[in-house]
């Protein structure tokens, strides 16, 4: 999917921001400066920049975690365009410019230059809601993993008191997971299009409520992508490794990890119970493909089908 918006204005001022836990390094119009990563300092500096450059100002930072969330939230509050860039793309751009050194100030300058070069799409007002949903879903997934580990450990502790303690821990975590899942369903229900899409997704054999929620939270573009774009964003598209007469083995890489994990789990179920994918999985296994390779192939076909079902059903969380 193209990541560009309307043609860049001739007077665009791109501000690159390198984010760390304690500080933010800015590169704006040839000037470099550092501020504390606090709401007060960020609001003060952004207000100054907005007053100086007006609508020509566009702020860009790398998508590297929660330390940049305050910056993004204040930009949206003040009506300043804010973009999130892929860190690997920024790093490759730096290498293409023969800039191998890496400091916070250098990174800020590179971010500003790459933003000017790539003209990324600014984040919209829906970002805040999506961040809440993504945070809740990530925490829920972490608790699900802990529960799985606790269940796997049951057989290693024959002592009855330890056994009871593990079961009690599992019950407590299950209640927390249920509360997180309920909150995500409430967020989905707040938007009619999201609710309609959720209802469509869970009708597909193999796609349960948690897989549907993962798709809504981590793939908001669902329904607006072509088949190759959807597979690439999920990280389940095999990438070629060819050169001349050499034909290398294809591997999946990149993409959104939590989305890929959810689709893989759904593919395991779909390969057994979905009449559309069960024969496909069996043919792959009979042809000698390893189980994991076959499941990834099922996951890719499943995602393509879900993307097709989602056409003309935009999801906004």
TORKOL-4160 file (C-alpha; in steps of 0.2 Angstrom, whole numbers, padded with zeros to 4 digits, m for minus):
317
<pt num="1" X="0000" Y="0000" Z="0000"/>
<pt num="2" X="0007" Y="0017" Z="m0005"/>
<pt num="3" X="0012" Y="0027" Z="0010"/>
<pt num="4" X="0010" Y="0044" Z="0002"/>
<pt num="5" X="m0002" Y="0058" Z="0004"/>
<pt num="6" X="m0006" Y="0073" Z="m0007"/>
<pt num="7" X="0009" Y="0082" Z="m0016"/>
<pt num="8" X="0021" Y="0090" Z="m0004"/>
<pt num="9" X="0019" Y="0109" Z="m0002"/>
<pt num="10" X="0034" Y="0119" Z="m0008"/>
<pt num="11" X="0035" Y="0127" Z="0009"/>
<pt num="12" X="0034" Y="0111" Z="0019"/>
<pt num="13" X="0045" Y="0111" Z="0035"/>
<pt num="14" X="0050" Y="0094" Z="0041"/>
<pt num="15" X="0054" Y="0092" Z="0059"/>
<pt num="16" X="0063" Y="0075" Z="0063"/>
<pt num="17" X="0062" Y="0069" Z="0081"/>
<pt num="18" X="0073" Y="0056" Z="0088"/>
<pt num="19" X="0064" Y="0048" Z="0103"/>
<pt num="20" X="0072" Y="0041" Z="0119"/>
<pt num="21" X="0065" Y="0038" Z="0136"/>
<pt num="22" X="0072" Y="0054" Z="0144"/>
<pt num="23" X="0074" Y="0066" Z="0130"/>
<pt num="24" X="0068" Y="0071" Z="0112"/>
<pt num="25" X="0081" Y="0077" Z="0099"/>
<pt num="26" X="0074" Y="0089" Z="0086"/>
<pt num="27" X="0080" Y="0093" Z="0069"/>
<pt num="28" X="0070" Y="0108" Z="0061"/>
<pt num="29" X="0075" Y="0118" Z="0047"/>
<pt num="30" X="0094" Y="0115" Z="0050"/>
<pt num="31" X="0093" Y="0118" Z="0069"/>
<pt num="32" X="0096" Y="0105" Z="0082"/>
<pt num="33" X="0090" Y="0105" Z="0100"/>
<pt num="34" X="0086" Y="0093" Z="0114"/>
<pt num="35" X="0071" Y="0094" Z="0126"/>
<pt num="36" X="0065" Y="0083" Z="0140"/>
<pt num="37" X="0052" Y="0070" Z="0136"/>
<pt num="38" X="0039" Y="0077" Z="0146"/>
<pt num="39" X="0022" Y="0084" Z="0142"/>
<pt num="40" X="0026" Y="0101" Z="0148"/>
<pt num="41" X="0042" Y="0103" Z="0138"/>
<pt num="42" X="0034" Y="0095" Z="0122"/>
<pt num="43" X="0019" Y="0106" Z="0122"/>
<pt num="44" X="0030" Y="0122" Z="0125"/>
<pt num="45" X="0042" Y="0117" Z="0110"/>
<pt num="46" X="0028" Y="0112" Z="0098"/>
<pt num="47" X="0018" Y="0128" Z="0102"/>
<pt num="48" X="0034" Y="0138" Z="0097"/>
<pt num="49" X="0037" Y="0128" Z="0081"/>
<pt num="50" X="0019" Y="0129" Z="0076"/>
<pt num="51" X="0018" Y="0148" Z="0079"/>
<pt num="52" X="0034" Y="0150" Z="0069"/>
<pt num="53" X="0030" Y="0138" Z="0054"/>
<pt num="54" X="0011" Y="0137" Z="0055"/>
<pt num="55" X="0003" Y="0124" Z="0044"/>
<pt num="56" X="0019" Y="0121" Z="0034"/>
<pt num="57" X="0026" Y="0111" Z="0049"/>
<pt num="58" X="0026" Y="0092" Z="0049"/>
<pt num="59" X="0034" Y="0082" Z="0063"/>
<pt num="60" X="0040" Y="0064" Z="0060"/>
<pt num="61" X="0047" Y="0051" Z="0072"/>
<pt num="62" X="0051" Y="0033" Z="0071"/>
<pt num="63" X="0038" Y="0020" Z="0077"/>
<pt num="64" X="0049" Y="0013" Z="0091"/>
<pt num="65" X="0037" Y="0011" Z="0106"/>
<pt num="66" X="0027" Y="0020" Z="0119"/>
<pt num="67" X="0041" Y="0034" Z="0123"/>
<pt num="68" X="0034" Y="0043" Z="0108"/>
<pt num="69" X="0016" Y="0043" Z="0112"/>
<pt num="70" X="0016" Y="0059" Z="0122"/>
<pt num="71" X="0024" Y="0068" Z="0107"/>
<pt num="72" X="0011" Y="0061" Z="0095"/>
<pt num="73" X="m0004" Y="0065" Z="0107"/>
<pt num="74" X="0001" Y="0083" Z="0109"/>
<pt num="75" X="0004" Y="0085" Z="0090"/>
<pt num="76" X="m0014" Y="0079" Z="0087"/>
<pt num="77" X="m0020" Y="0090" Z="0101"/>
<pt num="78" X="m0012" Y="0105" Z="0093"/>
<pt num="79" X="m0017" Y="0101" Z="0075"/>
<pt num="80" X="0001" Y="0098" Z="0070"/>
<pt num="81" X="0004" Y="0085" Z="0057"/>
<pt num="82" X="0013" Y="0070" Z="0064"/>
<pt num="83" X="0020" Y="0055" Z="0055"/>
<pt num="84" X="0027" Y="0038" Z="0061"/>
<pt num="85" X="0041" Y="0031" Z="0051"/>
<pt num="86" X="0048" Y="0013" Z="0049"/>
<pt num="87" X="0065" Y="0013" Z="0058"/>
<pt num="88" X="0072" Y="0000" Z="0046"/>
<pt num="89" X="0068" Y="0011" Z="0032"/>
<pt num="90" X="0075" Y="0026" Z="0040"/>
<pt num="91" X="0091" Y="0016" Z="0044"/>
<pt num="92" X="0093" Y="0010" Z="0026"/>
<pt num="93" X="0090" Y="0028" Z="0020"/>
<pt num="94" X="0104" Y="0034" Z="0031"/>
<pt num="95" X="0116" Y="0020" Z="0023"/>
<pt num="96" X="0111" Y="0026" Z="0006"/>
<pt num="97" X="0117" Y="0043" Z="0010"/>
<pt num="98" X="0133" Y="0036" Z="0017"/>
<pt num="99" X="0129" Y="0041" Z="0034"/>
<pt num="100" X="0135" Y="0026" Z="0045"/>
<pt num="101" X="0138" Y="0035" Z="0061"/>
<pt num="102" X="0123" Y="0035" Z="0073"/>
<pt num="103" X="0119" Y="0047" Z="0087"/>
<pt num="104" X="0103" Y="0055" Z="0093"/>
<pt num="105" X="0106" Y="0071" Z="0084"/>
<pt num="106" X="0111" Y="0062" Z="0068"/>
<pt num="107" X="0096" Y="0051" Z="0069"/>
<pt num="108" X="0085" Y="0067" Z="0071"/>
<pt num="109" X="0092" Y="0074" Z="0055"/>
<pt num="110" X="0090" Y="0058" Z="0045"/>
<pt num="111" X="0072" Y="0057" Z="0051"/>
<pt num="112" X="0069" Y="0075" Z="0044"/>
<pt num="113" X="0077" Y="0071" Z="0028"/>
<pt num="114" X="0068" Y="0054" Z="0025"/>
<pt num="115" X="0051" Y="0062" Z="0029"/>
<pt num="116" X="0055" Y="0076" Z="0016"/>
<pt num="117" X="0060" Y="0062" Z="0004"/>
<pt num="118" X="0046" Y="0050" Z="0007"/>
<pt num="119" X="0031" Y="0062" Z="0011"/>
<pt num="120" X="0023" Y="0050" Z="0023"/>
<pt num="121" X="0005" Y="0050" Z="0027"/>
<pt num="122" X="0001" Y="0059" Z="0044"/>
<pt num="123" X="m0008" Y="0050" Z="0058"/>
<pt num="124" X="m0026" Y="0054" Z="0060"/>
<pt num="125" X="m0037" Y="0057" Z="0075"/>
<pt num="126" X="m0041" Y="0039" Z="0076"/>
<pt num="127" X="m0023" Y="0035" Z="0082"/>
<pt num="128" X="m0028" Y="0037" Z="0101"/>
<pt num="129" X="m0042" Y="0024" Z="0100"/>
<pt num="130" X="m0031" Y="0012" Z="0091"/>
<pt num="131" X="m0017" Y="0014" Z="0103"/>
<pt num="132" X="m0028" Y="0010" Z="0118"/>
<pt num="133" X="m0034" Y="m0005" Z="0108"/>
<pt num="134" X="m0017" Y="m0011" Z="0104"/>
<pt num="135" X="m0011" Y="m0009" Z="0122"/>
<pt num="136" X="m0025" Y="m0019" Z="0129"/>
<pt num="137" X="m0023" Y="m0032" Z="0116"/>
<pt num="138" X="m0004" Y="m0034" Z="0119"/>
<pt num="139" X="m0007" Y="m0036" Z="0137"/>
<pt num="140" X="m0020" Y="m0049" Z="0134"/>
<pt num="141" X="m0009" Y="m0058" Z="0123"/>
<pt num="142" X="0005" Y="m0058" Z="0136"/>
<pt num="143" X="m0007" Y="m0065" Z="0149"/>
<pt num="144" X="m0013" Y="m0079" Z="0137"/>
<pt num="145" X="0006" Y="m0084" Z="0135"/>
<pt num="146" X="0008" Y="m0084" Z="0154"/>
<pt num="147" X="m0008" Y="m0095" Z="0156"/>
<pt num="148" X="m0001" Y="m0107" Z="0142"/>
<pt num="149" X="0016" Y="m0108" Z="0152"/>
<pt num="150" X="0007" Y="m0112" Z="0168"/>
<pt num="151" X="m0004" Y="m0125" Z="0161"/>
<pt num="152" X="0012" Y="m0133" Z="0153"/>
<pt num="153" X="0020" Y="m0134" Z="0170"/>
<pt num="154" X="0006" Y="m0143" Z="0179"/>
<pt num="155" X="0013" Y="m0160" Z="0175"/>
<pt num="156" X="0030" Y="m0155" Z="0182"/>
<pt num="157" X="0024" Y="m0152" Z="0200"/>
<pt num="158" X="0015" Y="m0167" Z="0207"/>
<pt num="159" X="0014" Y="m0159" Z="0224"/>
<pt num="160" X="m0005" Y="m0156" Z="0227"/>
<pt num="161" X="m0002" Y="m0139" Z="0236"/>
<pt num="162" X="0008" Y="m0132" Z="0221"/>
<pt num="163" X="m0004" Y="m0140" Z="0209"/>
<pt num="164" X="m0018" Y="m0130" Z="0217"/>
<pt num="165" X="m0008" Y="m0114" Z="0218"/>
<pt num="166" X="m0005" Y="m0115" Z="0199"/>
<pt num="167" X="m0023" Y="m0119" Z="0195"/>
<pt num="168" X="m0028" Y="m0104" Z="0206"/>
<pt num="169" X="m0016" Y="m0093" Z="0196"/>
<pt num="170" X="m0023" Y="m0099" Z="0180"/>
<pt num="171" X="m0041" Y="m0095" Z="0186"/>
<pt num="172" X="m0035" Y="m0077" Z="0191"/>
<pt num="173" X="m0027" Y="m0074" Z="0174"/>
<pt num="174" X="m0042" Y="m0080" Z="0165"/>
<pt num="175" X="m0053" Y="m0068" Z="0173"/>
<pt num="176" X="m0041" Y="m0054" Z="0169"/>
<pt num="177" X="m0040" Y="m0060" Z="0151"/>
<pt num="178" X="m0059" Y="m0060" Z="0150"/>
<pt num="179" X="m0060" Y="m0042" Z="0156"/>
<pt num="180" X="m0047" Y="m0036" Z="0143"/>
<pt num="181" X="m0057" Y="m0045" Z="0130"/>
<pt num="182" X="m0073" Y="m0037" Z="0135"/>
<pt num="183" X="m0065" Y="m0020" Z="0134"/>
<pt num="184" X="m0059" Y="m0023" Z="0117"/>
<pt num="185" X="m0076" Y="m0029" Z="0112"/>
<pt num="186" X="m0083" Y="m0013" Z="0119"/>
<pt num="187" X="m0071" Y="m0003" Z="0109"/>
<pt num="188" X="m0076" Y="m0012" Z="0093"/>
<pt num="189" X="m0095" Y="m0009" Z="0097"/>
<pt num="190" X="m0092" Y="0009" Z="0098"/>
<pt num="191" X="m0090" Y="0010" Z="0079"/>
<pt num="192" X="m0104" Y="0002" Z="0068"/>
<pt num="193" X="m0092" Y="m0002" Z="0054"/>
<pt num="194" X="m0080" Y="m0011" Z="0066"/>
<pt num="195" X="m0094" Y="m0021" Z="0073"/>
<pt num="196" X="m0100" Y="m0026" Z="0056"/>
<pt num="197" X="m0083" Y="m0032" Z="0051"/>
<pt num="198" X="m0080" Y="m0041" Z="0067"/>
<pt num="199" X="m0097" Y="m0051" Z="0065"/>
<pt num="200" X="m0091" Y="m0055" Z="0047"/>
<pt num="201" X="m0074" Y="m0061" Z="0052"/>
<pt num="202" X="m0080" Y="m0073" Z="0066"/>
<pt num="203" X="m0091" Y="m0082" Z="0054"/>
<pt num="204" X="m0076" Y="m0089" Z="0045"/>
<pt num="205" X="m0072" Y="m0107" Z="0052"/>
<pt num="206" X="m0055" Y="m0105" Z="0061"/>
<pt num="207" X="m0057" Y="m0087" Z="0066"/>
<pt num="208" X="m0062" Y="m0085" Z="0084"/>
<pt num="209" X="m0066" Y="m0069" Z="0093"/>
<pt num="210" X="m0048" Y="m0066" Z="0098"/>
<pt num="211" X="m0041" Y="m0068" Z="0080"/>
<pt num="212" X="m0055" Y="m0056" Z="0074"/>
<pt num="213" X="m0049" Y="m0044" Z="0088"/>
<pt num="214" X="m0031" Y="m0046" Z="0083"/>
<pt num="215" X="m0036" Y="m0042" Z="0065"/>
<pt num="216" X="m0046" Y="m0026" Z="0069"/>
<pt num="217" X="m0033" Y="m0020" Z="0081"/>
<pt num="218" X="m0017" Y="m0024" Z="0071"/>
<pt num="219" X="m0023" Y="m0023" Z="0053"/>
<pt num="220" X="m0034" Y="m0008" Z="0052"/>
<pt num="221" X="m0031" Y="m0007" Z="0034"/>
<pt num="222" X="m0040" Y="m0024" Z="0031"/>
<pt num="223" X="m0052" Y="m0022" Z="0016"/>
<pt num="224" X="m0042" Y="m0008" Z="0008"/>
<pt num="225" X="m0027" Y="m0019" Z="0003"/>
<pt num="226" X="m0023" Y="m0030" Z="m0012"/>
<pt num="227" X="m0018" Y="m0048" Z="m0008"/>
<pt num="228" X="0001" Y="m0046" Z="m0008"/>
<pt num="229" X="0000" Y="m0030" Z="0003"/>
<pt num="230" X="m0010" Y="m0039" Z="0016"/>
<pt num="231" X="0002" Y="m0054" Z="0016"/>
<pt num="232" X="0017" Y="m0042" Z="0018"/>
<pt num="233" X="0010" Y="m0032" Z="0032"/>
<pt num="234" X="0006" Y="m0048" Z="0042"/>
<pt num="235" X="0024" Y="m0055" Z="0038"/>
<pt num="236" X="0017" Y="m0071" Z="0030"/>
<pt num="237" X="0023" Y="m0067" Z="0012"/>
<pt num="238" X="0038" Y="m0077" Z="0006"/>
<pt num="239" X="0052" Y="m0066" Z="0000"/>
<pt num="240" X="0063" Y="m0071" Z="m0015"/>
<pt num="241" X="0081" Y="m0073" Z="m0013"/>
<pt num="242" X="0086" Y="m0075" Z="m0031"/>
<pt num="243" X="0102" Y="m0068" Z="m0041"/>
<pt num="244" X="0106" Y="m0073" Z="m0059"/>
<pt num="245" X="0104" Y="m0092" Z="m0060"/>
<pt num="246" X="0104" Y="m0094" Z="m0041"/>
<pt num="247" X="0087" Y="m0097" Z="m0034"/>
<pt num="248" X="0087" Y="m0096" Z="m0015"/>
<pt num="249" X="0075" Y="m0103" Z="m0002"/>
<pt num="250" X="0061" Y="m0091" Z="0001"/>
<pt num="251" X="0058" Y="m0085" Z="0019"/>
<pt num="252" X="0044" Y="m0075" Z="0027"/>
<pt num="253" X="0051" Y="m0059" Z="0036"/>
<pt num="254" X="0045" Y="m0043" Z="0044"/>
<pt num="255" X="0027" Y="m0038" Z="0046"/>
<pt num="256" X="0017" Y="m0036" Z="0062"/>
<pt num="257" X="0022" Y="m0050" Z="0075"/>
<pt num="258" X="0006" Y="m0051" Z="0085"/>
<pt num="259" X="m0005" Y="m0051" Z="0069"/>
<pt num="260" X="0006" Y="m0065" Z="0062"/>
<pt num="261" X="0005" Y="m0075" Z="0078"/>
<pt num="262" X="m0014" Y="m0074" Z="0078"/>
<pt num="263" X="m0016" Y="m0079" Z="0060"/>
<pt num="264" X="m0005" Y="m0094" Z="0063"/>
<pt num="265" X="m0016" Y="m0100" Z="0077"/>
<pt num="266" X="m0031" Y="m0097" Z="0066"/>
<pt num="267" X="m0023" Y="m0107" Z="0052"/>
<pt num="268" X="m0020" Y="m0122" Z="0063"/>
<pt num="269" X="m0038" Y="m0123" Z="0067"/>
<pt num="270" X="m0043" Y="m0119" Z="0049"/>
<pt num="271" X="m0032" Y="m0133" Z="0042"/>
<pt num="272" X="m0043" Y="m0145" Z="0052"/>
<pt num="273" X="m0060" Y="m0138" Z="0051"/>
<pt num="274" X="m0062" Y="m0126" Z="0037"/>
<pt num="275" X="m0068" Y="m0135" Z="0021"/>
<pt num="276" X="m0060" Y="m0122" Z="0010"/>
<pt num="277" X="m0042" Y="m0124" Z="0018"/>
<pt num="278" X="m0042" Y="m0142" Z="0024"/>
<pt num="279" X="m0039" Y="m0150" Z="0007"/>
<pt num="280" X="m0026" Y="m0137" Z="0003"/>
<pt num="281" X="m0016" Y="m0141" Z="0019"/>
<pt num="282" X="m0017" Y="m0159" Z="0016"/>
<pt num="283" X="m0011" Y="m0157" Z="m0002"/>
<pt num="284" X="0004" Y="m0147" Z="0004"/>
<pt num="285" X="0008" Y="m0160" Z="0017"/>
<pt num="286" X="0007" Y="m0174" Z="0005"/>
<pt num="287" X="0019" Y="m0165" Z="m0007"/>
<pt num="288" X="0032" Y="m0165" Z="0007"/>
<pt num="289" X="0030" Y="m0148" Z="0014"/>
<pt num="290" X="0034" Y="m0146" Z="0033"/>
<pt num="291" X="0019" Y="m0143" Z="0044"/>
<pt num="292" X="0024" Y="m0125" Z="0049"/>
<pt num="293" X="0027" Y="m0121" Z="0030"/>
<pt num="294" X="0009" Y="m0128" Z="0026"/>
<pt num="295" X="0001" Y="m0118" Z="0041"/>
<pt num="296" X="0009" Y="m0102" Z="0035"/>
<pt num="297" X="0003" Y="m0105" Z="0017"/>
<pt num="298" X="m0015" Y="m0108" Z="0025"/>
<pt num="299" X="m0013" Y="m0092" Z="0035"/>
<pt num="300" X="m0009" Y="m0082" Z="0020"/>
<pt num="301" X="m0024" Y="m0089" Z="0010"/>
<pt num="302" X="m0035" Y="m0086" Z="0025"/>
<pt num="303" X="m0029" Y="m0068" Z="0027"/>
<pt num="304" X="m0032" Y="m0065" Z="0008"/>
<pt num="305" X="m0050" Y="m0072" Z="0010"/>
<pt num="306" X="m0053" Y="m0061" Z="0025"/>
<pt num="307" X="m0047" Y="m0046" Z="0016"/>
<pt num="308" X="m0059" Y="m0050" Z="0002"/>
<pt num="309" X="m0073" Y="m0051" Z="0014"/>
<pt num="310" X="m0069" Y="m0035" Z="0022"/>
<pt num="311" X="m0069" Y="m0025" Z="0005"/>
<pt num="312" X="m0081" Y="m0010" Z="0007"/>
<pt num="313" X="m0082" Y="m0013" Z="0025"/>
<pt num="314" X="m0069" Y="0000" Z="0032"/>
<pt num="315" X="m0064" Y="m0003" Z="0050"/>
<pt num="316" X="m0059" Y="0012" Z="0061"/>
<pt num="317" X="m0054" Y="0009" Z="0079"/>
